[in-house]
Amino acid sequence: MFRKAYFGNSIVAIAAGVIGGFMADNFGLVAPFDCSMVMLIVGTIVIQLTWAENTGDSKVEVLEGFSTAWAHLTSNKKIWLVGISQSLFEGATIDLDACCFQT
């Protein structure tokens, strides 16, 4: 599941960069932000029309839910490894971008 989410995130990031570059080259430097606003509005409408509300377990108190989540975080090493590896990858990507692709 994480592999598919990670792959999808990479594809969306590449597509956003290509579309943003195209918009900036053809319509000016503000155009990528205008395009992102349009995509945000379209996405919001699609989500409102197609997703059901996820209320979770409404019988459980909020603090009980947080304590259960904290127990999972502190007891499952895999959760920490996924979080750390994702953070390191994102940090390396930002460093590479800042280092090699300055305009």
C-alpha positions as CSV (number, residue, x, y, z in Angstrom):
1,M,0.0,0.0,0.0
2,F,2.8,2.4,0.9
3,R,4.6,1.5,-2.3
4,K,1.6,2.5,-4.4
5,A,1.1,5.7,-2.4
6,Y,4.7,6.6,-2.7
7,F,4.7,5.9,-6.5
8,G,1.5,7.9,-7.0
9,N,3.0,10.8,-5.0
10,S,6.1,10.8,-7.2
11,I,4.0,10.8,-10.4
12,V,1.8,13.7,-9.2
13,A,4.9,15.7,-8.2
14,I,6.5,15.2,-11.6
15,A,3.3,16.1,-13.4
16,A,2.8,19.2,-11.2
17,G,6.3,20.4,-12.0
18,V,5.8,19.9,-15.8
19,I,2.4,21.6,-15.8
20,G,3.7,24.4,-13.6
21,G,6.7,24.9,-15.9
22,F,4.5,25.0,-18.9
23,M,2.1,27.5,-17.3
24,A,5.0,29.7,-16.3
25,D,6.6,29.6,-19.7
26,N,3.5,30.3,-21.6
27,F,1.4,32.5,-19.3
28,G,3.7,34.2,-16.9
29,L,5.2,33.5,-13.5
30,V,1.9,33.8,-11.6
31,A,0.1,31.3,-13.9
32,P,1.2,28.1,-11.9
33,F,-0.4,29.5,-8.8
34,D,-3.6,30.3,-10.7
35,C,-3.6,26.8,-12.1
36,S,-3.1,25.3,-8.6
37,M,-6.0,27.4,-7.3
38,V,-8.3,26.0,-10.1
39,M,-7.1,22.4,-9.3
40,L,-7.8,23.0,-5.6
41,I,-11.4,24.1,-6.4
42,V,-12.0,21.2,-8.8
43,G,-10.6,18.7,-6.3
44,T,-12.7,20.1,-3.5
45,I,-15.9,19.8,-5.6
46,V,-15.0,16.3,-6.7
47,I,-14.3,15.3,-3.1
48,Q,-17.6,16.9,-1.8
49,L,-19.6,15.0,-4.4
50,T,-18.0,11.6,-4.3
51,W,-16.6,10.9,-0.8
52,A,-18.7,9.8,2.2
53,E,-17.9,11.4,5.6
54,N,-15.5,9.3,7.7
55,T,-16.6,9.9,11.3
56,G,-14.6,7.0,12.6
57,D,-15.8,5.3,15.7
58,S,-18.1,8.0,17.2
59,K,-18.6,5.9,20.4
60,V,-14.9,6.4,21.4
61,E,-13.8,9.4,23.3
62,V,-11.3,11.7,21.6
63,L,-8.6,11.3,24.3
64,E,-9.0,7.5,24.1
65,G,-8.5,7.7,20.3
66,F,-5.3,9.8,20.8
67,S,-4.0,7.4,23.5
68,T,-4.6,4.4,21.2
69,A,-2.8,6.2,18.3
70,W,0.1,7.1,20.7
71,A,0.4,3.5,21.8
72,H,0.6,2.3,18.2
73,L,3.3,4.9,17.4
74,T,5.4,4.0,20.4
75,S,5.1,0.2,19.9
76,N,5.4,-0.2,16.2
77,K,8.9,0.2,14.8
78,K,7.7,0.1,11.2
79,I,5.7,3.3,11.6
80,W,8.8,5.2,12.7
81,L,10.9,3.7,9.9
82,V,8.4,4.8,7.2
83,G,8.2,8.3,8.7
84,I,12.0,8.6,9.0
85,S,12.7,7.3,5.5
86,Q,10.0,9.5,4.0
87,S,11.4,12.6,5.8
88,L,15.0,11.8,4.7
89,F,13.9,11.3,1.1
90,E,11.9,14.6,1.0
91,G,14.8,16.4,2.6
92,A,17.3,15.0,0.1
93,T,15.0,15.9,-2.7
94,I,14.7,19.5,-1.5
95,D,18.5,19.8,-1.1
96,L,19.1,18.4,-4.6
97,D,16.5,20.8,-6.0
98,A,18.1,23.8,-4.2
99,C,21.6,22.7,-5.2
100,C,21.3,21.7,-8.8
101,F,18.2,23.5,-10.2
102,Q,18.7,27.1,-9.2
103,T,17.4,29.6,-11.6
